[in-house]
Amino acid sequence: MRRLGVGLVGLGWMGSLHTKAYQAVPTVFPELAVRPVLTHAADTAPDRAAHARDVLGYAKADTDYRAVLDDPDVDVVSICAPNALHREIALAAAERGKPFWIEKPVGLDSGETADIAAAATGLVTSVGFNYRWAPAVQGIRDLVTGGELGRITSARCVFLNGQAADPRVALSWRFQREFAGSGVLGDLLSHVADLLHYVVGPVTEVSATSAIVHTQRPIAQMGTGTHFSLIEGGELGPVENEDHAVALLRFAGGAIGTAEVSRVVVGPQCGLALEVYGTEGSATWDFERMNEFRLSNLRAPGYTTVLGHGGLGDYARFQPGPGVAMGYDDLKVIEAGRFLAAVLGVTGIGEPSTVADALAAARVVQAAVDSATSGSWAQVKETHA
Ligand SMILES: NC(=O)c1ccc[n+]([C@@H]2O[C@H](COP(=O)([O-])OP(=O)(O)OC[C@H]3O[C@@H](n4cnc5c(N)ncnc54)[C@H](O)[C@@H]3O)[C@@H](O)[C@H]2O)c1
């Protein structure tokens, strides 16, 4: 078994999940013959750094991420810090020639994503676009690329999230421009844009509008609490970026579509849903029912529900037979496997999503931001923002 030293920056939700994913790789991807070794982790919050060493099992822990990047025993790096740090840390990793797996949206805006993509030229990268790897999404993509839905005429993708629907949800870094950049456009439209690119093809034009629904929230300290912790009766601060946005889309292949993203709706909790319509058929998927998708055919009206099975994506790596549920964390294991396969130069496992994919998604997000500001359609620009 080859050993690869893992470095991790940022020990929140994603940092813990990347750690679990690396640990599952030897079992789920045995053909890689690799054992990721938890080598060095960093978080500015000292208790989280200590947690990395004492609970997660990293050999070394620090509060300065540079110690991780400079560690000669670290072969690959996971970047799971807030968006405002993506550029600085990714450029530092690239300078040291260390392959990195970075969380979306990859920087504060498309200009930062472009800087990261340029710095990482020739380097193996992977991006946290985990929803791509749901076997049902892989199945729908295969139907589209195989022409079984006919010519794709329209697509609809929503990410309706209720995790900040309660105004007592803390004013974490996500609600502040300095740390997050845009709100749900960067956070959730980046996932939507990537899914649409992956399944349907490039988006070329966007017309968007957005709103802040809860203008104030109780102030929180960086590195405390969980993803969307509640705070009772704390001091309030302003929400600086959008809670909800809707967009019309045009695709390079001639299709039209819509996207909607929210962190404040009441009802859906992680309502990422994709609908793809073609001249011969259509397919729909909803992450809250991740393990199945629905399929319709022009000549057989109605829907067939397709359950997870071994013919869909990486399903067979996880489950022995049809209809046995996979979970969100498994998608991160697929991401880790594809990343390490690319690092090791092993083929036949499938490509990871890369910073080039992140740049393509970031340009759609930028067009949505521009359109929501100007009130006009905005082109998805090829050039540096
Ligand atoms: N792929 C997905 O589905 C998904 C889901 C959630 C978050 N994310 C992305 O992952 C990233 C992290 O999100 P999260 O939910 O884990 O956030 P989080 O707030 O739970 O954790 C972030 C951690 O980074 C630490 N940190 C802050 N500054 C640091 C620095 N200079 N050096 C080292 N550590 C630092 C914080 O103390 C905190 O522990 C974000 O970019 C977010 O957009 C992706």
The ligand as a Tripos MOL2 file, in Angstrom:
@<TRIPOS>MOLECULE
LIG
   44    48     1     0     0
SMALL
NO_CHARGES

@<TRIPOS>ATOM
      1 N1        -19.5180   20.8860   -0.7790 N.am      1 LIG1
      2 C1        -20.4840   21.2080    0.0370 C.2       1 LIG1
      3 O1        -21.6020   20.6880   -0.0760 O.2       1 LIG1
      4 C2        -20.2200   22.2090    1.1390 C.ar      1 LIG1
      5 C3        -21.0330   22.2340    2.2730 C.ar      1 LIG1
      6 C4        -20.7210   23.1510    3.2830 C.ar      1 LIG1
      7 C5        -19.6450   24.0120    3.1250 C.ar      1 LIG1
      8 N2        -18.8980   23.9830    1.9790 N.ar      1 LIG1
      9 C6        -17.7500   24.9090    1.8070 C.3       1 LIG1
     10 O2        -16.7020   24.4670    2.6830 O.3       1 LIG1
     11 C7        -16.0020   25.5870    3.2140 C.3       1 LIG1
     12 C8        -16.0420   25.5050    4.7350 C.3       1 LIG1
     13 O3        -17.3920   25.4410    5.1560 O.3       1 LIG1
     14 P1        -17.8130   24.7610    6.5430 P.3       1 LIG1
     15 O4        -19.2770   24.5690    6.4840 O.co2     1 LIG1
     16 O5        -16.9470   23.5940    6.8440 O.co2     1 LIG1
     17 O6        -17.4840   25.9910    7.4970 O.3       1 LIG1
     18 P2        -17.2980   25.9870    9.0860 P.3       1 LIG1
     19 O7        -17.5780   27.3720    9.5270 O.co2     1 LIG1
     20 O8        -18.0250   24.8320    9.6800 O.co2     1 LIG1
     21 O9        -15.7180   25.6930    9.2470 O.3       1 LIG1
     22 C9        -14.7210   26.5680    8.7880 C.3       1 LIG1
     23 C10       -13.5070   26.3590    9.6820 C.3       1 LIG1
     24 O10       -12.4170   27.1110    9.1440 O.3       1 LIG1
     25 C11       -11.7020   27.6560   10.2710 C.3       1 LIG1
     26 N3        -10.8520   28.7680    9.8380 N.ar      1 LIG1
     27 C12       -11.1790   30.0790    9.6860 C.ar      1 LIG1
     28 N4        -10.0840   30.7790    9.3120 N.ar      1 LIG1
     29 C13        -9.0680   29.8870    9.1940 C.ar      1 LIG1
     30 C14        -7.6760   29.9920    8.8130 C.ar      1 LIG1
     31 N5         -7.1130   31.1700    8.4930 N.pl3     1 LIG1
     32 N6         -6.9070   28.8720    8.8450 N.ar      1 LIG1
     33 C15        -7.4550   27.6780    9.2070 C.ar      1 LIG1
     34 N7         -8.7500   27.5110    9.5560 N.ar      1 LIG1
     35 C16        -9.5500   28.6060    9.5320 C.ar      1 LIG1
     36 C17       -12.7980   28.0590   11.2330 C.3       1 LIG1
     37 O11       -12.2840   28.2490   12.5470 O.3       1 LIG1
     38 C18       -13.7340   26.8490   11.1320 C.3       1 LIG1
     39 O12       -13.3790   25.8250   12.0540 O.3       1 LIG1
     40 C19       -16.6640   26.8360    2.6280 C.3       1 LIG1
     41 O13       -15.9420   27.2920    1.5300 O.3       1 LIG1
     42 C20       -18.0540   26.3340    2.2020 C.3       1 LIG1
     43 O14       -18.5920   27.0520    1.1050 O.3       1 LIG1
     44 C21       -19.1430   23.0740    1.0040 C.ar      1 LIG1
@<TRIPOS>BOND
     1     1     2 1
     2     2     3 2
     3     2     4 1
     4     4     5 ar
     5     4    44 ar
     6     5     6 ar
     7     6     7 ar
     8     7     8 ar
     9     8     9 1
    10     8    44 ar
    11     9    10 1
    12     9    42 1
    13    10    11 1
    14    11    12 1
    15    11    40 1
    16    12    13 1
    17    13    14 1
    18    14    15 2
    19    14    16 1
    20    14    17 1
    21    17    18 1
    22    18    19 2
    23    18    20 1
    24    18    21 1
    25    21    22 1
    26    22    23 1
    27    23    24 1
    28    23    38 1
    29    24    25 1
    30    25    26 1
    31    25    36 1
    32    26    27 ar
    33    26    35 ar
    34    27    28 ar
    35    28    29 ar
    36    29    30 ar
    37    29    35 ar
    38    30    31 1
    39    30    32 ar
    40    32    33 ar
    41    33    34 ar
    42    34    35 ar
    43    36    37 1
    44    36    38 1
    45    38    39 1
    46    40    41 1
    47    40    42 1
    48    42    43 1
@<TRIPOS>SUBSTRUCTURE
     1 LIG1         1 GROUP 0 **** ****
